[in-house]
Amino acid sequence: MNRATREETVAGMAESPLLVEREGRVVTLTLDRPHRRNAMSTAMLEQLANQLRQLTEPGKESPGALVVTGAGGTFSSGADTREPDWRDLSRRAVRRGHFRTVFAALHEAPFPVVAAVEGYALGGGLELALACDLVVAGEGALFGLPELGVGAVPGGGAVHSLVRRAGRGVAARMLLIPGERVRADELARLGAVERTVPDGGALTEARALATAVAEGDPALLAAGVRLLRDSGHLDRTAALGVENGYWWQAASAASRGPSAPTDQGSSHPGDRGVSGHGR
């Protein structure tokens, strides 16, 4: 396939805050407001929500993997607090709706999602990165939650993700200490970033990783990412029940045979096979 062509998400616009690039089975979404460190305007959020909705629409061919990144050497500085109507509650509700659509689509996407982070990932930018399945970051990239200082609180799952993946301590530092920023290499040691590379190399590494992942069987990848996303907040018994359900889904997809019996495919903890044995 020829080198992928970059296309704007809204035809006819001279500039778009969100760019789409397709190469093979990998789609890259680029937040493209570098003059504002890719702060998420209402227009950007709306386009991001619409694009993710299209990529995850049932009945259409999905990409093998998705990469989310930012232009100009930074991921995203979060919500655009300089929008003229930033403090208008009705407009904030509109932006909030777009945020929720974005995070719901990422959670339901039937393919792996990789964040490529350079520079800053702050507030909603951090939440967007942590909503991805894998985070690849330049080792000096900085992560933080400045919401309390701008009259807001995190609302996209960042605190939950940080507590679960990196521990309560780092979540408390980011949320409560004014100006606190945590480097990617520290978050990698704690488990919130999967891979670090020299600064400037995150996108190349993320695309290579996404290309390798996308070679897998689509049905198995779908089962795998759902298992990953659904298991983290459950206790062990419930998680093993979920794992059992996805085990049968994956086995059925791999064999292309008839579906497993309903009682075995259930994710309830008391069902047969809940111990997870038999892999």
Secondary structure, 3 states (H helix, E strand, C coil): CCCCCEEECCCCCCCCCEEEEEECCEEEEEECCHHHCCCECHHHHHHHHHHHHHHCCCCCCCCCEEEEEECCCCCECCECCCCCCCCCHHHHHHHHHHHHHHHHHHHHCCCCEEEEECCEEECHHHHHHHCCCEEEEECCCEEECCHHHHCCCCCCCHHHHHHHHCCHHHHHHHHHCCCCCEEHHHHHHHCCCCEEECCCCHHHHHHHHHHHHHCCCHHHHHHHHHHHHHHCCCCHHHHHHHHHHHHHHHHHHHHCCCCCCHHHHCCCCCCCCCCCCCC
